[in-house]
Amino acid sequence: MDQEPLRETAVADCTTARARLERARAGWHRFEHKDKPAFVRWRAREFGALLSQAREVEEQIRDSQALVHEVEMEMRRGFQNAHSAYQRVMFRRENPSAAAEEDVDLLQEERGASSKLSDFEKEALFQEWV
């Protein structure tokens, strides 16, 4: 069988594919080195103040979410209402050294109190918490 036409077809296909690959590489290079930096500069020039404001708002949202999570954990840990848990969390944030001492005292109290509670009382507290 004569393989020359098959080889010519394969060479033509390969040449076409290489040319497409080179065009794609050139386009990618142009995008990475010219288009993308130009877009970043344009976006910063046109929307710089808004982007900065958006970053600040995102940071405030993250801080608020952390506060809410901390208050929820305090509510679960101490069987407290939201207001008193919030006050404790804010006190702890403002006075980290006093809060550490308070936590140590609280842990010691909990150890002593948990040994005094009956199984029924523990179950009732758990059901109330749930």
Summary of the structure (lengths in Angstrom):
residues: 130
radius of gyration: 33.0
end to end distance: 81.7
largest distance: 97.0
contacts: 267
relative contact order: 0.04
helix: 92%
strand: 0%
